[in-house]
Amino acid sequence: MLLAATFIFAYYTIWTFALPLLENDNPLQKFFLPRDYAIKIPVILLIIGVTLVGSFIGSVLLKSSQKKKQGKKAN
């Protein structure tokens, strides 16, 4: 997992910092997606991550409040 994270970090770093300095006809350019995806992909992943975390927290809070209501009714 650490190796995958290192590869992704190196790929993204080269993609965002080194490629804009190279000419468009450079052979290295064909190994990378267009530059606009360098912003779109992290933004989409961030939105998905925040949505999942928010949904998890919301479901935990709902279950907690339901258990409290059931506990009060039992007394």
CHARMM internal coordinates of N, CA and C (Angstrom, degrees):
IC EDIT
DIST 1 N 1 CA 1.4434
DIST 1 CA 1 C 1.5359
ANGL 1 N 1 CA 1 C 109.99
DIST 1 C 2 N 1.3150
ANGL 1 CA 1 C 2 N 115.24
DIHE 1 N 1 CA 1 C 2 N -37.87
DIST 2 N 2 CA 1.4606
ANGL 1 C 2 N 2 CA 119.65
DIHE 1 CA 1 C 2 N 2 CA 177.68
DIST 2 CA 2 C 1.5207
ANGL 2 N 2 CA 2 C 110.79
DIHE 1 C 2 N 2 CA 2 C -65.51
DIST 2 C 3 N 1.3240
ANGL 2 CA 2 C 3 N 116.03
DIHE 2 N 2 CA 2 C 3 N -37.02
DIST 3 N 3 CA 1.4629
ANGL 2 C 3 N 3 CA 120.28
DIHE 2 CA 2 C 3 N 3 CA 178.37
DIST 3 CA 3 C 1.5276
ANGL 3 N 3 CA 3 C 110.84
DIHE 2 C 3 N 3 CA 3 C -65.40
DIST 3 C 4 N 1.3241
ANGL 3 CA 3 C 4 N 116.97
DIHE 3 N 3 CA 3 C 4 N -41.42
DIST 4 N 4 CA 1.4674
ANGL 3 C 4 N 4 CA 120.68
DIHE 3 CA 3 C 4 N 4 CA 177.98
DIST 4 CA 4 C 1.5242
ANGL 4 N 4 CA 4 C 110.83
DIHE 3 C 4 N 4 CA 4 C -64.43
DIST 4 C 5 N 1.3241
ANGL 4 CA 4 C 5 N 117.05
DIHE 4 N 4 CA 4 C 5 N -42.51
DIST 5 N 5 CA 1.4667
ANGL 4 C 5 N 5 CA 120.52
DIHE 4 CA 4 C 5 N 5 CA 179.07
DIST 5 CA 5 C 1.5241
ANGL 5 N 5 CA 5 C 111.13
DIHE 4 C 5 N 5 CA 5 C -64.13
DIST 5 C 6 N 1.3235
ANGL 5 CA 5 C 6 N 116.85
DIHE 5 N 5 CA 5 C 6 N -39.17
DIST 6 N 6 CA 1.4641
ANGL 5 C 6 N 6 CA 120.91
DIHE 5 CA 5 C 6 N 6 CA 178.17
DIST 6 CA 6 C 1.5205
ANGL 6 N 6 CA 6 C 110.81
DIHE 5 C 6 N 6 CA 6 C -65.04
DIST 6 C 7 N 1.3343
ANGL 6 CA 6 C 7 N 116.64
DIHE 6 N 6 CA 6 C 7 N -42.49
DIST 7 N 7 CA 1.4612
ANGL 6 C 7 N 7 CA 120.54
DIHE 6 CA 6 C 7 N 7 CA 178.72
DIST 7 CA 7 C 1.5252
ANGL 7 N 7 CA 7 C 111.09
DIHE 6 C 7 N 7 CA 7 C -63.63
DIST 7 C 8 N 1.3234
ANGL 7 CA 7 C 8 N 116.86
DIHE 7 N 7 CA 7 C 8 N -45.48
DIST 8 N 8 CA 1.4669
ANGL 7 C 8 N 8 CA 120.63
DIHE 7 CA 7 C 8 N 8 CA -179.68
DIST 8 CA 8 C 1.5226
ANGL 8 N 8 CA 8 C 110.80
DIHE 7 C 8 N 8 CA 8 C -63.31
DIST 8 C 9 N 1.3272
ANGL 8 CA 8 C 9 N 117.02
DIHE 8 N 8 CA 8 C 9 N -41.48
DIST 9 N 9 CA 1.4617
ANGL 8 C 9 N 9 CA 120.62
DIHE 8 CA 8 C 9 N 9 CA 178.20
DIST 9 CA 9 C 1.5291
ANGL 9 N 9 CA 9 C 111.05
DIHE 8 C 9 N 9 CA 9 C -62.82
DIST 9 C 10 N 1.3250
ANGL 9 CA 9 C 10 N 116.97
DIHE 9 N 9 CA 9 C 10 N -45.34
DIST 10 N 10 CA 1.4677
ANGL 9 C 10 N 10 CA 120.33
DIHE 9 CA 9 C 10 N 10 CA -179.98
DIST 10 CA 10 C 1.5295
ANGL 10 N 10 CA 10 C 110.79
DIHE 9 C 10 N 10 CA 10 C -64.82
DIST 10 C 11 N 1.3254
ANGL 10 CA 10 C 11 N 116.96
DIHE 10 N 10 CA 10 C 11 N -43.59
DIST 11 N 11 CA 1.4628
ANGL 10 C 11 N 11 CA 121.48
DIHE 10 CA 10 C 11 N 11 CA 179.54
DIST 11 CA 11 C 1.5265
ANGL 11 N 11 CA 11 C 110.73
DIHE 10 C 11 N 11 CA 11 C -60.33
DIST 11 C 12 N 1.3314
ANGL 11 CA 11 C 12 N 116.40
DIHE 11 N 11 CA 11 C 12 N -48.32
DIST 12 N 12 CA 1.4620
ANGL 11 C 12 N 12 CA 120.65
DIHE 11 CA 11 C 12 N 12 CA -178.09
DIST 12 CA 12 C 1.5224
ANGL 12 N 12 CA 12 C 111.14
DIHE 11 C 12 N 12 CA 12 C -66.33
DIST 12 C 13 N 1.3225
ANGL 12 CA 12 C 13 N 117.39
DIHE 12 N 12 CA 12 C 13 N -38.47
DIST 13 N 13 CA 1.4607
ANGL 12 C 13 N 13 CA 120.95
DIHE 12 CA 12 C 13 N 13 CA 179.49
DIST 13 CA 13 C 1.5215
ANGL 13 N 13 CA 13 C 111.06
DIHE 12 C 13 N 13 CA 13 C -64.33
DIST 13 C 14 N 1.3200
ANGL 13 CA 13 C 14 N 116.67
DIHE 13 N 13 CA 13 C 14 N -45.60
DIST 14 N 14 CA 1.4716
ANGL 13 C 14 N 14 CA 119.87
DIHE 13 CA 13 C 14 N 14 CA 177.40
DIST 14 CA 14 C 1.5170
ANGL 14 N 14 CA 14 C 109.92
DIHE 13 C 14 N 14 CA 14 C -63.72
DIST 14 C 15 N 1.3275
ANGL 14 CA 14 C 15 N 116.26
DIHE 14 N 14 CA 14 C 15 N -41.78
DIST 15 N 15 CA 1.4594
ANGL 14 C 15 N 15 CA 121.81
DIHE 14 CA 14 C 15 N 15 CA -177.57
DIST 15 CA 15 C 1.5205
ANGL 15 N 15 CA 15 C 111.46
DIHE 14 C 15 N 15 CA 15 C -61.14
DIST 15 C 16 N 1.3238
ANGL 15 CA 15 C 16 N 117.24
DIHE 15 N 15 CA 15 C 16 N -42.72
DIST 16 N 16 CA 1.4647
ANGL 15 C 16 N 16 CA 119.99
DIHE 15 CA 15 C 16 N 16 CA -174.14
DIST 16 CA 16 C 1.5177
ANGL 16 N 16 CA 16 C 114.03
DIHE 15 C 16 N 16 CA 16 C -89.51
DIST 16 C 17 N 1.3335
ANGL 16 CA 16 C 17 N 118.19
DIHE 16 N 16 CA 16 C 17 N -29.34
DIST 17 N 17 CA 1.4647
ANGL 16 C 17 N 17 CA 119.60
DIHE 16 CA 16 C 17 N 17 CA -174.66
DIST 17 CA 17 C 1.5270
ANGL 17 N 17 CA 17 C 114.13
DIHE 16 C 17 N 17 CA 17 C -105.08
DIST 17 C 18 N 1.3279
ANGL 17 CA 17 C 18 N 118.26
DIHE 17 N 17 CA 17 C 18 N -35.85
DIST 18 N 18 CA 1.4638
ANGL 17 C 18 N 18 CA 120.00
DIHE 17 CA 17 C 18 N 18 CA -174.79
DIST 18 CA 18 C 1.5251
ANGL 18 N 18 CA 18 C 112.79
DIHE 17 C 18 N 18 CA 18 C -91.87
DIST 18 C 19 N 1.3189
ANGL 18 CA 18 C 19 N 117.49
DIHE 18 N 18 CA 18 C 19 N -40.35
DIST 19 N 19 CA 1.4679
ANGL 18 C 19 N 19 CA 119.42
DIHE 18 CA 18 C 19 N 19 CA -175.26
DIST 19 CA 19 C 1.5245
ANGL 19 N 19 CA 19 C 114.53
DIHE 18 C 19 N 19 CA 19 C -62.71
DIST 19 C 20 N 1.3129
ANGL 19 CA 19 C 20 N 120.77
DIHE 19 N 19 CA 19 C 20 N -36.54
DIST 20 N 20 CA 1.4676
ANGL 19 C 20 N 20 CA 118.25
DIHE 19 CA 19 C 20 N 20 CA 177.67
DIST 20 CA 20 C 1.5281
ANGL 20 N 20 CA 20 C 113.32
DIHE 19 C 20 N 20 CA 20 C -61.93
DIST 20 C 21 N 1.3129
ANGL 20 CA 20 C 21 N 117.46
DIHE 20 N 20 CA 20 C 21 N -20.02
DIST 21 N 21 CA 1.4571
ANGL 20 C 21 N 21 CA 120.76
DIHE 20 CA 20 C 21 N 21 CA 179.35
DIST 21 CA 21 C 1.5277
ANGL 21 N 21 CA 21 C 112.75
DIHE 20 C 21 N 21 CA 21 C -84.79
DIST 21 C 22 N 1.3334
ANGL 21 CA 21 C 22 N 116.98
DIHE 21 N 21 CA 21 C 22 N -14.57
DIST 22 N 22 CA 1.4609
ANGL 21 C 22 N 22 CA 121.55
DIHE 21 CA 21 C 22 N 22 CA -178.80
DIST 22 CA 22 C 1.5243
ANGL 22 N 22 CA 22 C 110.63
DIHE 21 C 22 N 22 CA 22 C -91.94
DIST 22 C 23 N 1.3162
ANGL 22 CA 22 C 23 N 115.22
DIHE 22 N 22 CA 22 C 23 N 157.37
DIST 23 N 23 CA 1.4655
ANGL 22 C 23 N 23 CA 120.95
DIHE 22 CA 22 C 23 N 23 CA 175.84
DIST 23 CA 23 C 1.5287
ANGL 23 N 23 CA 23 C 109.64
DIHE 22 C 23 N 23 CA 23 C -69.21
DIST 23 C 24 N 1.3278
ANGL 23 CA 23 C 24 N 116.41
DIHE 23 N 23 CA 23 C 24 N 155.57
DIST 24 N 24 CA 1.4685
ANGL 23 C 24 N 24 CA 120.69
DIHE 23 CA 23 C 24 N 24 CA -179.34
DIST 24 CA 24 C 1.5211
ANGL 24 N 24 CA 24 C 112.77
DIHE 23 C 24 N 24 CA 24 C -67.49
DIST 24 C 25 N 1.3281
ANGL 24 CA 24 C 25 N 118.53
DIHE 24 N 24 CA 24 C 25 N -25.11
DIST 25 N 25 CA 1.4596
ANGL 24 C 25 N 25 CA 120.97
DIHE 24 CA 24 C 25 N 25 CA -178.91
DIST 25 CA 25 C 1.5315
ANGL 25 N 25 CA 25 C 112.40
DIHE 24 C 25 N 25 CA 25 C -91.21
DIST 25 C 26 N 1.2963
ANGL 25 CA 25 C 26 N 117.94
DIHE 25 N 25 CA 25 C 26 N 7.17
DIST 26 N 26 CA 1.4614
ANGL 25 C 26 N 26 CA 122.21
DIHE 25 CA 25 C 26 N 26 CA 177.88
DIST 26 CA 26 C 1.5272
ANGL 26 N 26 CA 26 C 109.09
DIHE 25 C 26 N 26 CA 26 C -66.26
DIST 26 C 27 N 1.3402
ANGL 26 CA 26 C 27 N 118.53
DIHE 26 N 26 CA 26 C 27 N 136.05
DIST 27 N 27 CA 1.4747
ANGL 26 C 27 N 27 CA 120.43
DIHE 26 CA 26 C 27 N 27 CA -179.11
DIST 27 CA 27 C 1.5305
ANGL 27 N 27 CA 27 C 113.76
DIHE 26 C 27 N 27 CA 27 C -61.98
DIST 27 C 28 N 1.3071
ANGL 27 CA 27 C 28 N 117.54
DIHE 27 N 27 CA 27 C 28 N -22.94
DIST 28 N 28 CA 1.4633
ANGL 27 C 28 N 28 CA 120.83
DIHE 27 CA 27 C 28 N 28 CA 178.95
DIST 28 CA 28 C 1.5305
ANGL 28 N 28 CA 28 C 111.92
DIHE 27 C 28 N 28 CA 28 C -67.58
DIST 28 C 29 N 1.3154
ANGL 28 CA 28 C 29 N 117.31
DIHE 28 N 28 CA 28 C 29 N -24.62
DIST 29 N 29 CA 1.4699
ANGL 28 C 29 N 29 CA 122.04
DIHE 28 CA 28 C 29 N 29 CA -178.13
DIST 29 CA 29 C 1.5306
ANGL 29 N 29 CA 29 C 112.28
DIHE 28 C 29 N 29 CA 29 C -63.41
DIST 29 C 30 N 1.3327
ANGL 29 CA 29 C 30 N 117.82
DIHE 29 N 29 CA 29 C 30 N -29.21
DIST 30 N 30 CA 1.4706
ANGL 29 C 30 N 30 CA 119.76
DIHE 29 CA 29 C 30 N 30 CA -175.76
DIST 30 CA 30 C 1.5302
ANGL 30 N 30 CA 30 C 113.22
DIHE 29 C 30 N 30 CA 30 C -73.38
DIST 30 C 31 N 1.3385
ANGL 30 CA 30 C 31 N 118.12
DIHE 30 N 30 CA 30 C 31 N -11.84
DIST 31 N 31 CA 1.4587
ANGL 30 C 31 N 31 CA 121.23
DIHE 30 CA 30 C 31 N 31 CA 178.92
DIST 31 CA 31 C 1.5256
ANGL 31 N 31 CA 31 C 112.84
DIHE 30 C 31 N 31 CA 31 C -86.51
DIST 31 C 32 N 1.3219
ANGL 31 CA 31 C 32 N 117.57
DIHE 31 N 31 CA 31 C 32 N -3.95
DIST 32 N 32 CA 1.4558
ANGL 31 C 32 N 32 CA 121.71
DIHE 31 CA 31 C 32 N 32 CA -175.13
DIST 32 CA 32 C 1.5217
ANGL 32 N 32 CA 32 C 110.36
DIHE 31 C 32 N 32 CA 32 C -124.75
DIST 32 C 33 N 1.3278
ANGL 32 CA 32 C 33 N 115.39
DIHE 32 N 32 CA 32 C 33 N 152.00
DIST 33 N 33 CA 1.4626
ANGL 32 C 33 N 33 CA 121.53
DIHE 32 CA 32 C 33 N 33 CA 174.93
DIST 33 CA 33 C 1.5238
ANGL 33 N 33 CA 33 C 109.62
DIHE 32 C 33 N 33 CA 33 C -70.43
DIST 33 C 34 N 1.3323
ANGL 33 CA 33 C 34 N 117.60
DIHE 33 N 33 CA 33 C 34 N 166.33
DIST 34 N 34 CA 1.4716
ANGL 33 C 34 N 34 CA 119.46
DIHE 33 CA 33 C 34 N 34 CA 174.41
DIST 34 CA 34 C 1.5313
ANGL 34 N 34 CA 34 C 111.01
DIHE 33 C 34 N 34 CA 34 C -57.49
DIST 34 C 35 N 1.3249
ANGL 34 CA 34 C 35 N 115.64
DIHE 34 N 34 CA 34 C 35 N 153.68
DIST 35 N 35 CA 1.4708
ANGL 34 C 35 N 35 CA 121.33
DIHE 34 CA 34 C 35 N 35 CA -172.54
DIST 35 CA 35 C 1.5212
ANGL 35 N 35 CA 35 C 113.90
DIHE 34 C 35 N 35 CA 35 C -63.55
DIST 35 C 36 N 1.3254
ANGL 35 CA 35 C 36 N 118.46
DIHE 35 N 35 CA 35 C 36 N -28.84
DIST 36 N 36 CA 1.4679
ANGL 35 C 36 N 36 CA 118.80
DIHE 35 CA 35 C 36 N 36 CA -178.08
DIST 36 CA 36 C 1.5288
ANGL 36 N 36 CA 36 C 112.11
DIHE 35 C 36 N 36 CA 36 C -65.35
DIST 36 C 37 N 1.3330
ANGL 36 CA 36 C 37 N 117.25
DIHE 36 N 36 CA 36 C 37 N -24.00
DIST 37 N 37 CA 1.4638
ANGL 36 C 37 N 37 CA 119.95
DIHE 36 CA 36 C 37 N 37 CA 176.29
DIST 37 CA 37 C 1.5256
ANGL 37 N 37 CA 37 C 112.02
DIHE 36 C 37 N 37 CA 37 C -71.32
DIST 37 C 38 N 1.3209
ANGL 37 CA 37 C 38 N 117.69
DIHE 37 N 37 CA 37 C 38 N -18.41
DIST 38 N 38 CA 1.4678
ANGL 37 C 38 N 38 CA 120.93
DIHE 37 CA 37 C 38 N 38 CA 177.95
DIST 38 CA 38 C 1.5222
ANGL 38 N 38 CA 38 C 110.81
DIHE 37 C 38 N 38 CA 38 C -64.67
DIST 38 C 39 N 1.3157
ANGL 38 CA 38 C 39 N 117.42
DIHE 38 N 38 CA 38 C 39 N -22.89
DIST 39 N 39 CA 1.4611
ANGL 38 C 39 N 39 CA 121.76
DIHE 38 CA 38 C 39 N 39 CA 176.47
DIST 39 CA 39 C 1.5290
ANGL 39 N 39 CA 39 C 110.49
DIHE 38 C 39 N 39 CA 39 C -99.06
DIST 39 C 40 N 1.3246
ANGL 39 CA 39 C 40 N 116.67
DIHE 39 N 39 CA 39 C 40 N -41.65
DIST 40 N 40 CA 1.4659
ANGL 39 C 40 N 40 CA 120.60
DIHE 39 CA 39 C 40 N 40 CA -175.14
DIST 40 CA 40 C 1.5267
ANGL 40 N 40 CA 40 C 113.02
DIHE 39 C 40 N 40 CA 40 C -63.97
DIST 40 C 41 N 1.3172
ANGL 40 CA 40 C 41 N 117.87
DIHE 40 N 40 CA 40 C 41 N -44.54
DIST 41 N 41 CA 1.4652
ANGL 40 C 41 N 41 CA 120.86
DIHE 40 CA 40 C 41 N 41 CA -176.26
DIST 41 CA 41 C 1.5311
ANGL 41 N 41 CA 41 C 111.84
DIHE 40 C 41 N 41 CA 41 C -63.17
DIST 41 C 42 N 1.3431
ANGL 41 CA 41 C 42 N 120.03
DIHE 41 N 41 CA 41 C 42 N -50.69
DIST 42 N 42 CA 1.4745
ANGL 41 C 42 N 42 CA 118.17
DIHE 41 CA 41 C 42 N 42 CA 177.88
DIST 42 CA 42 C 1.5253
ANGL 42 N 42 CA 42 C 113.67
DIHE 41 C 42 N 42 CA 42 C -62.83
DIST 42 C 43 N 1.3280
ANGL 42 CA 42 C 43 N 117.81
DIHE 42 N 42 CA 42 C 43 N -35.10
DIST 43 N 43 CA 1.4663
ANGL 42 C 43 N 43 CA 120.07
DIHE 42 CA 42 C 43 N 43 CA 179.34
DIST 43 CA 43 C 1.5255
ANGL 43 N 43 CA 43 C 110.22
DIHE 42 C 43 N 43 CA 43 C -65.64
DIST 43 C 44 N 1.3157
ANGL 43 CA 43 C 44 N 116.85
DIHE 43 N 43 CA 43 C 44 N -43.97
DIST 44 N 44 CA 1.4648
ANGL 43 C 44 N 44 CA 120.52
DIHE 43 CA 43 C 44 N 44 CA 179.17
DIST 44 CA 44 C 1.5253
ANGL 44 N 44 CA 44 C 110.50
DIHE 43 C 44 N 44 CA 44 C -64.06
DIST 44 C 45 N 1.3337
ANGL 44 CA 44 C 45 N 117.00
DIHE 44 N 44 CA 44 C 45 N -43.53
DIST 45 N 45 CA 1.4639
ANGL 44 C 45 N 45 CA 119.99
DIHE 44 CA 44 C 45 N 45 CA 178.14
DIST 45 CA 45 C 1.5236
ANGL 45 N 45 CA 45 C 111.68
DIHE 44 C 45 N 45 CA 45 C -63.46
DIST 45 C 46 N 1.3163
ANGL 45 CA 45 C 46 N 117.03
DIHE 45 N 45 CA 45 C 46 N -37.73
DIST 46 N 46 CA 1.4643
ANGL 45 C 46 N 46 CA 120.77
DIHE 45 CA 45 C 46 N 46 CA 178.01
DIST 46 CA 46 C 1.5272
ANGL 46 N 46 CA 46 C 110.99
DIHE 45 C 46 N 46 CA 46 C -65.92
DIST 46 C 47 N 1.3218
ANGL 46 CA 46 C 47 N 117.13
DIHE 46 N 46 CA 46 C 47 N -42.58
DIST 47 N 47 CA 1.4686
ANGL 46 C 47 N 47 CA 120.69
DIHE 46 CA 46 C 47 N 47 CA 178.41
DIST 47 CA 47 C 1.5242
ANGL 47 N 47 CA 47 C 110.62
DIHE 46 C 47 N 47 CA 47 C -63.02
DIST 47 C 48 N 1.3297
ANGL 47 CA 47 C 48 N 116.76
DIHE 47 N 47 CA 47 C 48 N -44.13
DIST 48 N 48 CA 1.4647
ANGL 47 C 48 N 48 CA 120.47
DIHE 47 CA 47 C 48 N 48 CA 178.57
DIST 48 CA 48 C 1.5236
ANGL 48 N 48 CA 48 C 110.48
DIHE 47 C 48 N 48 CA 48 C -62.91
DIST 48 C 49 N 1.3293
ANGL 48 CA 48 C 49 N 117.18
DIHE 48 N 48 CA 48 C 49 N -44.18
DIST 49 N 49 CA 1.4635
ANGL 48 C 49 N 49 CA 120.98
DIHE 48 CA 48 C 49 N 49 CA -179.99
DIST 49 CA 49 C 1.5111
ANGL 49 N 49 CA 49 C 112.68
DIHE 48 C 49 N 49 CA 49 C -62.59
DIST 49 C 50 N 1.3227
ANGL 49 CA 49 C 50 N 117.01
DIHE 49 N 49 CA 49 C 50 N -45.20
DIST 50 N 50 CA 1.4679
ANGL 49 C 50 N 50 CA 120.61
DIHE 49 CA 49 C 50 N 50 CA 179.32
DIST 50 CA 50 C 1.5271
ANGL 50 N 50 CA 50 C 110.23
DIHE 49 C 50 N 50 CA 50 C -64.63
DIST 50 C 51 N 1.3211
ANGL 50 CA 50 C 51 N 117.27
DIHE 50 N 50 CA 50 C 51 N -38.86
DIST 51 N 51 CA 1.4618
ANGL 50 C 51 N 51 CA 120.98
DIHE 50 CA 50 C 51 N 51 CA 177.94
DIST 51 CA 51 C 1.5231
ANGL 51 N 51 CA 51 C 111.23
DIHE 50 C 51 N 51 CA 51 C -63.37
DIST 51 C 52 N 1.3292
ANGL 51 CA 51 C 52 N 117.09
DIHE 51 N 51 CA 51 C 52 N -44.38
DIST 52 N 52 CA 1.4610
ANGL 51 C 52 N 52 CA 120.25
DIHE 51 CA 51 C 52 N 52 CA 179.59
DIST 52 CA 52 C 1.5263
ANGL 52 N 52 CA 52 C 111.69
DIHE 51 C 52 N 52 CA 52 C -65.25
DIST 52 C 53 N 1.3136
ANGL 52 CA 52 C 53 N 117.47
DIHE 52 N 52 CA 52 C 53 N -43.38
DIST 53 N 53 CA 1.4671
ANGL 52 C 53 N 53 CA 120.53
DIHE 52 CA 52 C 53 N 53 CA 178.86
DIST 53 CA 53 C 1.5282
ANGL 53 N 53 CA 53 C 110.14
DIHE 52 C 53 N 53 CA 53 C -64.53
DIST 53 C 54 N 1.3238
ANGL 53 CA 53 C 54 N 117.51
DIHE 53 N 53 CA 53 C 54 N -43.18
DIST 54 N 54 CA 1.4605
ANGL 53 C 54 N 54 CA 121.11
DIHE 53 CA 53 C 54 N 54 CA 178.09
DIST 54 CA 54 C 1.5154
ANGL 54 N 54 CA 54 C 112.28
DIHE 53 C 54 N 54 CA 54 C -63.04
DIST 54 C 55 N 1.3286
ANGL 54 CA 54 C 55 N 116.82
DIHE 54 N 54 CA 54 C 55 N -40.41
DIST 55 N 55 CA 1.4661
ANGL 54 C 55 N 55 CA 120.26
DIHE 54 CA 54 C 55 N 55 CA 177.91
DIST 55 CA 55 C 1.5239
ANGL 55 N 55 CA 55 C 111.11
DIHE 54 C 55 N 55 CA 55 C -65.10
DIST 55 C 56 N 1.3177
ANGL 55 CA 55 C 56 N 116.71
DIHE 55 N 55 CA 55 C 56 N -41.41
DIST 56 N 56 CA 1.4649
ANGL 55 C 56 N 56 CA 120.36
DIHE 55 CA 55 C 56 N 56 CA 178.73
DIST 56 CA 56 C 1.5248
ANGL 56 N 56 CA 56 C 111.05
DIHE 55 C 56 N 56 CA 56 C -63.41
DIST 56 C 57 N 1.3130
ANGL 56 CA 56 C 57 N 117.00
DIHE 56 N 56 CA 56 C 57 N -47.25
DIST 57 N 57 CA 1.4679
ANGL 56 C 57 N 57 CA 120.64
DIHE 56 CA 56 C 57 N 57 CA 179.69
DIST 57 CA 57 C 1.5247
ANGL 57 N 57 CA 57 C 110.30
DIHE 56 C 57 N 57 CA 57 C -62.77
DIST 57 C 58 N 1.3316
ANGL 57 CA 57 C 58 N 117.18
DIHE 57 N 57 CA 57 C 58 N -41.23
DIST 58 N 58 CA 1.4612
ANGL 57 C 58 N 58 CA 120.54
DIHE 57 CA 57 C 58 N 58 CA 177.90
DIST 58 CA 58 C 1.5117
ANGL 58 N 58 CA 58 C 112.42
DIHE 57 C 58 N 58 CA 58 C -62.27
DIST 58 C 59 N 1.3340
ANGL 58 CA 58 C 59 N 117.26
DIHE 58 N 58 CA 58 C 59 N -42.72
DIST 59 N 59 CA 1.4636
ANGL 58 C 59 N 59 CA 119.53
DIHE 58 CA 58 C 59 N 59 CA 179.75
DIST 59 CA 59 C 1.5270
ANGL 59 N 59 CA 59 C 111.35
DIHE 58 C 59 N 59 CA 59 C -67.30
DIST 59 C 60 N 1.3274
ANGL 59 CA 59 C 60 N 117.46
DIHE 59 N 59 CA 59 C 60 N -37.81
DIST 60 N 60 CA 1.4671
ANGL 59 C 60 N 60 CA 120.11
DIHE 59 CA 59 C 60 N 60 CA 177.35
DIST 60 CA 60 C 1.5233
ANGL 60 N 60 CA 60 C 110.30
DIHE 59 C 60 N 60 CA 60 C -64.89
DIST 60 C 61 N 1.3258
ANGL 60 CA 60 C 61 N 117.99
DIHE 60 N 60 CA 60 C 61 N -42.41
DIST 61 N 61 CA 1.4619
ANGL 60 C 61 N 61 CA 120.90
DIHE 60 CA 60 C 61 N 61 CA 178.79
DIST 61 CA 61 C 1.5230
ANGL 61 N 61 CA 61 C 111.62
DIHE 60 C 61 N 61 CA 61 C -64.62
DIST 61 C 62 N 1.3338
ANGL 61 CA 61 C 62 N 117.37
DIHE 61 N 61 CA 61 C 62 N -40.52
DIST 62 N 62 CA 1.4659
ANGL 61 C 62 N 62 CA 120.24
DIHE 61 CA 61 C 62 N 62 CA 177.87
DIST 62 CA 62 C 1.5270
ANGL 62 N 62 CA 62 C 111.55
DIHE 61 C 62 N 62 CA 62 C -64.05
DIST 62 C 63 N 1.3224
ANGL 62 CA 62 C 63 N 116.85
DIHE 62 N 62 CA 62 C 63 N -44.94
DIST 63 N 63 CA 1.4634
ANGL 62 C 63 N 63 CA 119.77
DIHE 62 CA 62 C 63 N 63 CA 179.14
DIST 63 CA 63 C 1.5214
ANGL 63 N 63 CA 63 C 110.98
DIHE 62 C 63 N 63 CA 63 C -64.06
DIST 63 C 64 N 1.3099
ANGL 63 CA 63 C 64 N 116.57
DIHE 63 N 63 CA 63 C 64 N -38.39
DIST 64 N 64 CA 1.4657
ANGL 63 C 64 N 64 CA 120.89
DIHE 63 CA 63 C 64 N 64 CA 178.88
DIST 64 CA 64 C 1.5224
ANGL 64 N 64 CA 64 C 110.97
DIHE 63 C 64 N 64 CA 64 C -64.63
DIST 64 C 65 N 1.3204
ANGL 64 CA 64 C 65 N 117.20
DIHE 64 N 64 CA 64 C 65 N -43.52
DIST 65 N 65 CA 1.4677
ANGL 64 C 65 N 65 CA 119.62
DIHE 64 CA 64 C 65 N 65 CA 179.93
DIST 65 CA 65 C 1.5236
ANGL 65 N 65 CA 65 C 111.14
DIHE 64 C 65 N 65 CA 65 C -68.96
DIST 65 C 66 N 1.3314
ANGL 65 CA 65 C 66 N 118.13
DIHE 65 N 65 CA 65 C 66 N -34.20
DIST 66 N 66 CA 1.4590
ANGL 65 C 66 N 66 CA 120.48
DIHE 65 CA 65 C 66 N 66 CA 177.05
DIST 66 CA 66 C 1.5246
ANGL 66 N 66 CA 66 C 111.02
DIHE 65 C 66 N 66 CA 66 C -66.50
DIST 66 C 67 N 1.3370
ANGL 66 CA 66 C 67 N 116.84
DIHE 66 N 66 CA 66 C 67 N -38.69
DIST 67 N 67 CA 1.4642
ANGL 66 C 67 N 67 CA 119.80
DIHE 66 CA 66 C 67 N 67 CA 178.03
DIST 67 CA 67 C 1.5237
ANGL 67 N 67 CA 67 C 110.93
DIHE 66 C 67 N 67 CA 67 C -66.70
DIST 67 C 68 N 1.3219
ANGL 67 CA 67 C 68 N 117.16
DIHE 67 N 67 CA 67 C 68 N -37.04
DIST 68 N 68 CA 1.4662
ANGL 67 C 68 N 68 CA 120.40
DIHE 67 CA 67 C 68 N 68 CA 178.17
DIST 68 CA 68 C 1.5194
ANGL 68 N 68 CA 68 C 110.60
DIHE 67 C 68 N 68 CA 68 C -65.83
DIST 68 C 69 N 1.3450
ANGL 68 CA 68 C 69 N 117.04
DIHE 68 N 68 CA 68 C 69 N -40.79
DIST 69 N 69 CA 1.4683
ANGL 68 C 69 N 69 CA 120.60
DIHE 68 CA 68 C 69 N 69 CA 178.85
DIST 69 CA 69 C 1.5209
ANGL 69 N 69 CA 69 C 110.71
DIHE 68 C 69 N 69 CA 69 C -65.28
DIST 69 C 70 N 1.3302
ANGL 69 CA 69 C 70 N 117.11
DIHE 69 N 69 CA 69 C 70 N -41.09
DIST 70 N 70 CA 1.4576
ANGL 69 C 70 N 70 CA 120.24
DIHE 69 CA 69 C 70 N 70 CA 178.74
DIST 70 CA 70 C 1.5228
ANGL 70 N 70 CA 70 C 110.88
DIHE 69 C 70 N 70 CA 70 C -67.02
DIST 70 C 71 N 1.3168
ANGL 70 CA 70 C 71 N 117.33
DIHE 70 N 70 CA 70 C 71 N -35.10
DIST 71 N 71 CA 1.4663
ANGL 70 C 71 N 71 CA 121.20
DIHE 70 CA 70 C 71 N 71 CA 177.76
DIST 71 CA 71 C 1.5143
ANGL 71 N 71 CA 71 C 111.68
DIHE 70 C 71 N 71 CA 71 C -66.92
DIST 71 C 72 N 1.3279
ANGL 71 CA 71 C 72 N 117.99
DIHE 71 N 71 CA 71 C 72 N -37.91
DIST 72 N 72 CA 1.4641
ANGL 71 C 72 N 72 CA 121.77
DIHE 71 CA 71 C 72 N 72 CA 178.78
DIST 72 CA 72 C 1.5211
ANGL 72 N 72 CA 72 C 110.95
DIHE 71 C 72 N 72 CA 72 C -70.55
DIST 72 C 73 N 1.3438
ANGL 72 CA 72 C 73 N 117.60
DIHE 72 N 72 CA 72 C 73 N -36.05
DIST 73 N 73 CA 1.4616
ANGL 72 C 73 N 73 CA 120.68
DIHE 72 CA 72 C 73 N 73 CA 179.19
DIST 73 CA 73 C 1.5246
ANGL 73 N 73 CA 73 C 110.84
DIHE 72 C 73 N 73 CA 73 C -69.53
DIST 73 C 74 N 1.3097
ANGL 73 CA 73 C 74 N 117.31
DIHE 73 N 73 CA 73 C 74 N -32.37
DIST 74 N 74 CA 1.4680
ANGL 73 C 74 N 74 CA 120.90
DIHE 73 CA 73 C 74 N 74 CA -179.10
DIST 74 CA 74 C 1.5220
ANGL 74 N 74 CA 74 C 111.08
DIHE 73 C 74 N 74 CA 74 C -70.58
DIST 74 C 75 N 1.3071
ANGL 74 CA 74 C 75 N 118.19
DIHE 74 N 74 CA 74 C 75 N -27.39
DIST 75 N 75 CA 1.4812
ANGL 74 C 75 N 75 CA 121.19
DIHE 74 CA 74 C 75 N 75 CA -178.72
DIST 75 CA 75 C 1.4599
ANGL 75 N 75 CA 75 C 109.78
DIHE 74 C 75 N 75 CA 75 C -80.86
END
COOR INIT
IC SEED 1 N 1 CA 1 C
IC BUILD
